[in-house]
Amino acid sequence: MNTLRNSVAIAALAIVVGYSFQARADILVMATDGVNTGIADDHATPGHTSYSGAIGNFTISYDLGAGFPGVGSPSNPVLDLTSLDLTTGTAGGTLTVSVTETDFTTTTGPMQFLSTLVGNYVNSQATLSTYFDTTNAHFGTGTPLSSGLLNNQSAVVVEPSITGPYSLTAIVTITAGANSLTSLDAIVRDVPEPATLLVLGAALLMTLGMAGARRVAATGRHAGLAFS
């Protein structure tokens, strides 16, 4: 009898653990050139996921996706994609890098979403599109928040209310020539208070300054080199 009770308890615990894992919000980062694809999740480091590697003609030194519980919360959406030192060799191409997270909660009133793309580009350019999706699907594109933001642009969209749970997705498309170097940061989030927005702007400018310094140094190193 004790053995039976223990077995039932273990089975029940396994169901609860399995359900909790499936219900936990996942952050996914995906990079693809249309033929080759790489993907990473945040299971090892909840709230942060990263991907590095070669995708076709592109070499990705570091792609970082951040969301809750690392930043923001289910009711305070923040989804950030940082891509550092993304390079091409003797041939260019188009690379799409996406970040997505599920399980944001129902809004109780209007929500202002800020979508921003900032970066440094050597022989390349980038566009950003952002979405929320009330099917709560990874990489869901049910409702556009921004579309085709180019290089260093931003946009604010007001949504009257959203019935959750819902997912957020940011999609960056990089078009690059040979021997290119791209460093960028793409973010979709609820618009912060004005004082916080000023702090965020200063942080972004600092990020751009540091990325620019790396770009100057890296341009000399990478010029004329081929990456596989």
Secondary structure, 3 states (H helix, E strand, C coil): CHHHHHHHHHHHHHHHHHHHHHHCCCEEEEEECCCCEEEEECCCCCCEEEEEEEECCEEEEEEEEECCCCCCECCECEEEEEEEEEEECCCCEEEEEEEEEEEECCCCCCEEEEEEEEEEEEEEEEEEEEEEECCCCCCCCCEEEEEEEECCCEEEEEECCCCCCEEEEEEEEEEEEEEEEEEEEEEEEECCCHHHHHHHHHHHHHHHHHHHHHHHHHHHHHCCCCCC
